[in-house]
Amino acid sequence: MEKQKNAIGRRKEAVTRVFLSKGTGKITVNDKDYKEYFALAYLQNQVELPLKATQTADKYDVKINAAGGGMKGQAEAAKLGIGRALLELNAEFRPALKAAGVLKRDPRSVERKKFGHKKARRSYQFSKR
């Protein structure tokens, strides 16, 4: 195996670069432990999901650089990035990752504001009199 596999994950405005290498299962995000960085349990589960789906949680070290967006966007971008890196590492992981829904890029993002409107769809209040 090569020294390291990398992949990019995106979600909303969040972008994560994921570096996967052989190790003991240590996950770091922006030089912090992922449990410290993502304080909420369900966000930690999102990050762990691809490793749990392929039963490789204690075989690889994961280093993540996260930028932009919020906590949830970064966690889901990390999930996609880890999934892509694992797939690059071993193509046999594809069915397990696909079943876990890890390989899908979620296209939903904030709709732009339109002119003549208060927000993306909300108009200014109409007053007849």
Secondary structure in CASP SS format (residue, H / E / C, confidence):
PFRMAT SS
TARGET T0000
AUTHOR 0000-0000-0000
METHOD secondary structure of the structure
MODEL  1
M C 1.00
E C 1.00
K C 1.00
Q C 1.00
K E 1.00
N E 1.00
A E 1.00
I E 1.00
G E 1.00
R E 1.00
R E 1.00
K C 1.00
E C 1.00
A E 1.00
V E 1.00
T E 1.00
R E 1.00
V E 1.00
F E 1.00
L E 1.00
S E 1.00
K E 1.00
G C 1.00
T C 1.00
G C 1.00
K C 1.00
I E 1.00
T E 1.00
V E 1.00
N C 1.00
D C 1.00
K E 1.00
D E 1.00
Y H 1.00
K H 1.00
E H 1.00
Y H 1.00
F C 1.00
A C 1.00
L C 1.00
A H 1.00
Y H 1.00
L H 1.00
Q H 1.00
N H 1.00
Q H 1.00
V H 1.00
E H 1.00
L H 1.00
P H 1.00
L H 1.00
K H 1.00
A H 1.00
T C 1.00
Q C 1.00
T C 1.00
A C 1.00
D C 1.00
K C 1.00
Y E 1.00
D E 1.00
V E 1.00
K E 1.00
I E 1.00
N E 1.00
A E 1.00
A E 1.00
G C 1.00
G C 1.00
G C 1.00
M H 1.00
K H 1.00
G H 1.00
Q H 1.00
A H 1.00
E H 1.00
A H 1.00
A H 1.00
K H 1.00
L H 1.00
G H 1.00
I H 1.00
G H 1.00
R H 1.00
A H 1.00
L H 1.00
L H 1.00
E H 1.00
L H 1.00
N C 1.00
A H 1.00
E H 1.00
F H 1.00
R H 1.00
P H 1.00
A H 1.00
L H 1.00
K H 1.00
A H 1.00
A C 1.00
G C 1.00
V C 1.00
L C 1.00
K C 1.00
R C 1.00
D C 1.00
P C 1.00
R C 1.00
S C 1.00
V C 1.00
E C 1.00
R C 1.00
K C 1.00
K C 1.00
F C 1.00
G C 1.00
H E 1.00
K C 1.00
K C 1.00
A C 1.00
R C 1.00
R C 1.00
S E 1.00
Y C 1.00
Q C 1.00
F C 1.00
S C 1.00
K C 1.00
R C 1.00
END
